[in-house]
Amino acid sequence: MGLGMSDPFSPDLGRLIAGYRRFRENGWSSNRERWSSLSEGQQPQVMVIACSDSRVDPSQIFDVDPGEIFVVRNVAAMVPPFETTPGHHGVSAALEFAVQFLKVKEIVVMGHGMCGGCRAALTQEMRGFEPGQGGFVADWIALLDDAREEVARTHGTHGRPAERAMEQAGVKVSLNNLRTFPCIRSKERSGELKLTGAFFAISDGVLHVLDEGDGHFRPVT
């Protein structure tokens, strides 16, 4: 026997369950053929690396159907450089799966405005925290330390101009780190794979795409 609307969910879970029921009625039911085909496998052409921030859902921003994009989300949309040291390399595993097995044609790194991870990298406010108290975040965003030096030197470490510069610099760091992966580097050179940087401004809802020729992000109109 299924659960009913009167079942005692917490308020937060209850909102999710209500959304699930709307999805079952309006989303899943009206696309049964697509869901049936997806149950046999996925063939996304694009991988999106985005921030875990609750305000920047790639599927919503790009208005895509299920199965269209392969998404990895983490703090500040970071890609670590290629390395083979012992450990659990979650982003690297996802990249390997997308590029080598799903054979995506494009990887989009999408940063965003008001990014707490980039702000913390800029202000270094998480330095000195123990793991579990902020130390994991501090170690992760240390990937931005080199880029931070130039941003801080040019824009300072506080205020929106500095924060936006850090947010956009983070996208460039991740693109550079993507190119340290041999499989990605070779596929980009052969034309099998394209890398793109993007930036979503929460305040006005405008997407910007990076022109790697001059290093500027330009709004999509």
C-alpha positions, 0 to 999 in steps of 0.5 A, a space after each residue: 500500500 502506498 503512502 498518502 498525503 496525510 503521512 507524517 513527513 517532515 515539512 521539508 521532506 513533505 515539500 519534496 514529496 509533493 514535488 515528486 507527486 507533481 512530477 509523476 503526474 505531469 512530468 513522468 506520465 507525459 514523457 513515458 516513451 522518453 523515460 522508457 528509452 532512458 531506462 535502457 541507457 543514456 547518451 548525453 552529448 554535453 557534460 556540465 560541471 557546476 556549483 552545488 549552490 541551490 540557486 544554479 541548477 543546470 537542468 533548469 538554467 538550460 531547460 533540458 529534458 532528462 538524459 540531455 546533460 551529464 552533470 557534476 556539481 561541487 563547491 565552486 564548480 572546481 576541477 582538480 588537476 590530473 593526478 594519480 595519487 591514492 585517494 577518492 577522485 570523484 570529479 576525475 572519475 566522473 570526467 573519465 566516465 563522461 569522456 571515455 565511456 559516454 563519449 560526450 562532445 562538449 564539457 561546459 564549466 559553469 561558474 555563477 554569481 554570489 558563489 560562497 566557495 569563491 568568496 571564501 577562496 578570496 577572503 581565505 576565511 576558512 583557513 585554519 578550520 579542522 576537517 568537518 568544521 570547514 577544513 574540507 572546504 578550505 582544502 578544496 578551494 585552495 585549488 584557487 590560491 594561485 588565481 586568487 593572488 592576481 584577483 586580490 592584487 587587482 581588485 582587492 579581497 572584498 566587494 562584488 567586483 573582486 568576487 565576480 573576478 574570482 568567480 570567473 577566474 575559477 572557471 578558467 582554473 577549471 578549464 586549465 585543469 581539464 586540459 591536464 587530463 591526457 584523454 581530454 587534451 588529446 580529444 580536444 586536439 583532435 576535435 572530438 571534444 570541445 571545452 567551454 567556460 560559462 558564468 551565470 549571474 544570479 542577480 539578473 539571470 544572464 548567462 555569459 560565455 567565455 571567449 578564450 581568445 581574449 579571456 572575457 565573458 560575454 552575455 548571451 542575448 
